[in-house]
Amino acid sequence: MIKILLVEDNEMNRDMLSRRLKRKGYDVITATDGARGISMAQSDDPALILMDISLPVIDGLQATRQLKAAPETRNIPIIALTAHAMAGDREKCLEAGCNDYATKPVEFPQLLAKIESFLGSSEVE
């Protein structure tokens, strides 16, 4: 089963996204802050990370920079999840090392398409 790490501090968002991804056949692990997200990315070897940008302890941009700087996690695709949709926000996420960007509230079909484009499958077994 393909493992996705969801780093999200909002319980409602975390629960909704993890349930929907599990229904699609993904193994979802969650972290509620950037520091825990970094630790879990290093220890749990996810295939992809969904990274909220506004996180406690270490924000999502800094967590992404740290993950992309480390040899063992630099190749994990990271999709930024953010309520920030102002001009320049997408660029900030990409400059930090995120591979893609999705705004909240999350449009699940579009997010799923982005996930599948990185993981190379539309049907998870």
C-alpha positions in Angstrom: 0.0 0.0 0.0 1.3 3.5 -0.9 2.0 5.6 2.2 1.1 9.3 2.3 2.2 11.6 5.2 -0.4 14.3 5.9 1.1 17.1 8.0 -1.9 19.1 9.1 -2.7 20.8 12.5 -6.4 21.3 11.9 -8.2 18.3 13.2 -11.2 18.6 10.9 -9.0 19.0 7.8 -6.8 16.1 8.9 -9.6 13.8 9.5 -11.5 14.6 6.3 -8.4 14.3 4.1 -7.1 11.1 5.7 -10.5 9.4 5.5 -10.9 10.3 1.8 -7.4 9.1 1.0 -7.8 5.9 2.9 -11.0 5.2 0.9 -8.9 5.6 -2.2 -6.6 2.8 -0.9 -3.7 4.9 0.5 -2.0 4.2 3.8 -2.2 7.6 5.6 -0.1 8.6 8.5 -0.5 12.0 10.1 1.5 14.7 12.0 0.2 17.8 13.7 3.2 20.0 13.5 6.2 20.6 11.2 8.8 19.1 13.6 6.8 15.8 13.9 6.3 15.9 10.1 10.0 16.0 9.5 10.6 13.2 12.0 7.9 11.0 10.5 9.2 11.6 6.9 12.6 10.4 8.0 11.4 7.3 9.9 8.3 6.2 8.0 9.4 6.5 4.4 6.3 8.0 2.8 5.8 8.0 -1.0 4.4 11.6 -0.8 3.9 14.3 1.7 0.9 16.7 2.0 2.3 19.7 3.9 0.1 22.4 5.5 2.0 25.6 5.4 0.7 27.2 8.6 1.9 24.7 11.2 3.0 25.0 14.9 6.6 24.4 16.1 8.1 24.5 12.5 6.0 26.0 9.7 5.4 24.0 6.5 7.9 26.1 4.4 10.7 25.5 6.8 9.9 21.9 7.2 9.9 21.5 3.4 13.3 23.2 3.2 14.7 20.8 5.8 13.3 17.7 4.1 14.5 18.8 0.7 18.0 19.5 2.1 18.3 16.0 3.6 19.6 13.2 1.3 17.2 10.6 2.7 14.0 12.8 2.2 14.9 15.1 -0.7 13.2 13.0 -3.4 9.8 12.7 -1.6 7.3 14.8 -3.5 5.7 17.4 -1.3 2.3 19.1 -2.1 1.7 22.3 -0.1 -1.7 22.7 1.4 -2.6 26.3 2.3 -5.5 28.7 2.8 -3.1 31.4 1.4 -4.1 32.0 -2.1 -2.6 35.5 -2.6 -0.3 36.4 -5.5 3.1 35.0 -4.7 2.0 32.3 -2.2 2.3 29.5 -4.8 5.8 30.8 -5.7 6.9 30.8 -2.0 5.8 27.2 -1.7 7.7 26.2 -4.9 10.8 28.1 -3.9 10.8 26.3 -0.5 11.0 23.0 -2.4 7.3 22.0 -2.7 6.6 20.1 -5.9 3.1 21.4 -6.2 0.5 23.5 -4.4 -3.2 23.2 -3.5 -5.4 25.7 -1.8 -7.9 25.2 1.0 -10.6 24.4 1.1 -9.2 21.4 -0.7 -10.9 20.3 -4.0 -10.4 16.6 -3.5 -10.6 15.5 -7.1 -7.9 18.0 -8.1 -5.7 17.1 -5.2 -6.2 13.4 -6.0 -5.1 14.1 -9.6 -2.0 15.8 -8.3 -1.2 12.9 -6.0 -1.7 10.4 -8.7 0.6 12.4 -11.1 3.4 12.1 -8.6 2.8 8.5 -7.7 2.1 7.3 -11.2 -1.1 5.5 -10.7 -4.9 6.2 -10.7 -5.8 2.9 -9.1 -4.2 2.1 -5.8 -4.2 -1.6 -4.9 
